[in-house]
Each structure stands twice: as C-alpha cells, then as structure tokens.
Amino acid sequence: MSKKGSVKFIDGVNVSYRNFGIRKEALKTVAKAEDIQAFMNLLDRKEALFAEARKKAREQDRSWYYAKPSWTDLHPIDTQLRGFRKYWRNEYTDSFHDGIYIARTNLSWEYGKCIGEFGSSYQNNVIPKGTLFLYVQHDRMGNIELMHSTTSEVIKITRGSSSCDKFVRYEKEKKNDTV
C-alpha cells in the first residue's frame, strides 16, 4: 500500500523508486515528460558508471568501497542533474501565487525574516512541519514572501533555493459525506 498522496507518475512518466532531489509533489507541478525522462537517463548512466567501477574493483581484488568512477566521467552528468534541479526549483518558485501554503517538513535553513525590500535576516528559528503560510508576493528579484499564519511574520524564500519545495499549496481535503 502506498503512502497517501505519494506521486507515482509525473506527466505520464512512472517515477516510482526514483529520487530527483526535489519533492515529487512540487515537481509534478512544473516538470515535463521529456525532462523527467532525460533526468532518469542521466541517473541510469551515472549508476552504470558506478557499476562498472565496482566490477573493476572486484577484478582487482580491491574493496568496493573505494570503487568510484573518474571525476571526468561523473562531472558532466552531475552538472546536468544540478541544472535540471535548479531549473525545476526556479519554475516552482515562479509558480507561487495567491493562496495558502503548508510546510511539509521541519525547516531551519534557507529562509529568513524579511528586512526591507531586498534583505532577509537568517535566524536560528525552526518552521515546524504543518505550519501554514499565506502568499504575500514575489519581490523584484523573484524571491517569495510568505506570512506565517499565527505570528504574522513575513519570511523570504530565495528563488530557486533547495528549500522552496518544502512548501506546497495547501488544498483542503475533501471528505465523502454519505448519510
């Protein structure tokens, strides 16, 4: 039995048992099938390089722990993977609009209290999982400003930051009321 709300398909592509480095719940709102497939092909190529390195290590009677592909082989793949993630995160932050957003995990980094138009002050505060935020605006640099539902404090999330996918649009659950 799968977890409630777990994403198995994105734009018709089966993404079960794949880690994209960005929440699938956020990814499904911005990713296209051809990008998802290209990303998964890069992951497969990377895994093939590691499998080949492990095979060579076994043949040379070395520990598999030290079996790694060369940097020159891995770097182009890793660069492309990071590029996809950055693109998806930018698209995701750009898609924020009027409404309520919920924190999907505890968050203690990459967000700050708004200071003036462009500034933010990073504090050691923790945003607990399940906290609700009201969308305020995008600033001129594309960063998102959200207002905490109980403290009314406005926080800023940098456009394309790796924490942006921790906030998803809150959709009230529909109950089947049958009498």
N, C-alpha and C positions, 0 to 999 in steps of 0.2 A: 504494500500500500504506500503510495507516495504522500509526501508532506502536502498539507493544504496550501494551495497557492504556488506550488513549485512549478517552474516553467520547463516544459519538455520540448516545445517547438518554438522557434523564432522565425517568422516569415516563411513557414513551411519546412524549415530545416530542423532535423532532430538534433537537439543539443544536450541530450541526456548524457550524464557522466563526463561532461566537458567543463573545464574551468577556464573562464575568459578573463579573470582578473577584474571583473566588473559584475555587479549583481545582474543576474539574468532578468529580474523583474524590471530593472531600468533599461537593460539592453534591448528588450523586446519593443520598447517604445521608439527606438532610433535606428536599429540595425537592419540592414537589408540582407537578403539571402546570399547574394554574391559575396558580400563582405564576410559574412559568417563562414561561408564555405572556404574562402581564401584563408581566413584565420585558422580554421581547423586543419587545412592542408599544411600550413606553416607549423602547427603543433605536431602533426604527423611526421614532417621532415625532421623536426628537432628530436623527436623520440627515436626516429630511425638512426640519427647520428649517435645518440647515446647507446642504443642497442649495439651498433657496430663497435663502439669504443669498449663496451663490456665484453663483447666477443673477442676482440683483440687482447684484452687483459687476461681472459681465461686461457687463450692460446699461449700467452707468455708467462702463465702461471703467476700473475700479479693479482693483487687484491682488486676486486671490482670497485671498491670504494674510491680508488684513485683513477678509475677509468672515466675520462671525460674527453669529449671531442675538442678539437683545437678551437681557440678563440676566433680565428679567422673563418671557421665554418659556422660557429654559433652566432657571431656578432650580426651578420646581415639578417638572420632570422629574428633575433631578439629585437633588433631595431624596428623591423616591420611590425612585430607584435606590439611593441610600445606605441608605435604610430597609430595603429588601429584603436588601441585603448584610449589614447589621447583624443582622437577624432570622435569616438563614441561619447566620451565624457563631455567634450565641448558641445556636441549636439544635444546631449541630455540636459546640461545646464541651460542651454539656449531654449529648451522646450518648457521650462518652468513658466507658469502663468497663474492667474488668479485662482485661489483655492487654498485648501489645507493640505499640508504635507506632514508625514509622520516619520520619526527617526526609527529605522529598522534595527539598529544596533546601538550599543553604548558608544559614544563618540567623545574623545577628549583631545583631538588634534585637528588641524587644518580647518578651523573655523575661528572666527574672532568677533568680539563685540564691535559694532560699527562706531567709528570715530570720524566725524565729519563726512565729507563726500567720498573720499577715496580710502581713508585709513581704516584699519581694524586692529584691535588690541588682542593678541592671543593670550588667553588666560589658562589657568590650570583647572578650569571648570569641566565637568563631565555632563554631557547631554545623555540622560538615560533613555534606553530603548522604550519606544512607545510615546515619546514626547511629541505633542502636536505643535505645528508652526503654521502661521499664516503668511502666505506670499506677500511681500511688500512691493518689490521692484527689482529690476536689473539696473545696476549702476552704469555709468557711461563706458566702463571697461568690460561690461558683460558679466560681472560678478553678481551673485544672487543675494538679496537681502530678505531674511525671514524673521518674523516676530514670534517669540516664544509665547505660547498660548496662556500661560499663567503669570509669568513675570513681566511680560510686555517688552522684554529686552530684545533689541534687534541685533541679529548676528549676520555675518557676511561669509559666504562660501565662495571661494575663488573659482572663476570659470574654469572648468576642466579639471578641478582638483580630484584627487583619488577618493575624497570623502563625499563627493556630490551624490554618488549612487546610494549612499546610506539614507537619503531622504527620498521617499516615494510619495506620490499623490495619494492622499487618504480617500478611499472610497468606502462609504458606509456599507456594511454587509447587508445584503437583502435576505430577509427571512421569509420562508414559505409559511404563511399563516393559513393553515387549513383548519376549519372548525368542523 
